[in-house]
Amino acid sequence: MVQGGLVVQIAIVGATVLGLWLGARTLVDAVVRLARRFGVPELTIGLTIVAMGTSTPELVVSTDAAFAGSGEIAVGNVIGSNIYNLAVVLGAVSLLAVVPVERSLVHRDGIAALLATLVGFGALFDRTVTRGEGLLLVALFVGYTIYVLRDERTEASIDTEYPDSRIATSDAPDSFRGRDALALAGGLILVLLSGHFMVEAASAIARTAGVSDWVIGGTIVAAGTSTPELAVSLVAMRRGHVAMSVGNALGSNIFNVLGVLGLASLVGPLAVGAAAIESLWWLTAVTAATVGALWSGRRLSRPEGGLLVVSELVRWTLGLLRIFG
């Protein structure tokens, strides 16, 4: 247990956010180099490998919270992170540039993200995720991942407005070397340690401020664990890899609901309060609006990105008022 007052605990959360970002970035870079070696397409990397890599903080924090018996931090982190991924990550990217997307991304993965959200809503409707429901969520994620890998493998090329849609080999070496294995292990260890101390510090802040673990988990912790998604998506967008940027956000949301929530509930049933239902409705609305915008025009415009960011500012304002109000 980490000791200290409110200021110390807030400082610990800040330090763990940095640790999660550095660890996840190191982990993702190493895994992506491994994927490039086998010629995995950019969109597939974004939807699976990078999405799971950048969601490692969510997995570690939610699982650690489940071990600590804090179901509200475990679930609040997942829901808050998913809202953040859509409203802030995709919103920020689309504010910087109009984001064109592929038809397959909308028809397959956009709908998959919406369905995963609805499945998660169903699992949490009685405010408890049981081990049986968690096992089902994990099985659905495994099935989705296998389908994506097989579907991409059958396509000779990716239909995108960017002819150079594969990751440029100049960004990093194609080969996976011994030092990459060390980087992968080091990044994973850093994420594990940062996630553990973040849960302890966040719980302490909730007790000191007199608010529920749900509010802390859905705002501060969720934003902290989503830092890698934001960083990776912005870097990918700047390098012209728009498909990876969008695929990373959608893929992370699918992994969070099915994989992270499912694995965390296998540790033990996750019980949450009534506030979870309100947040689930918010997540469902944001997901449906994002998928609808992508479906209608196969792109995210700057006004649509602005609306997404504003919606998250509103959610954060409400959350912070509960913490400090």
Beta strands, then each sheet from edge to edge (+ up, - down):
strand 1: 99-100
strand 2: 128-129
strand 3: 270-271
strand 4: 299-300
sheet 1: 1+ 4-
sheet 2: 2+ 3-
end
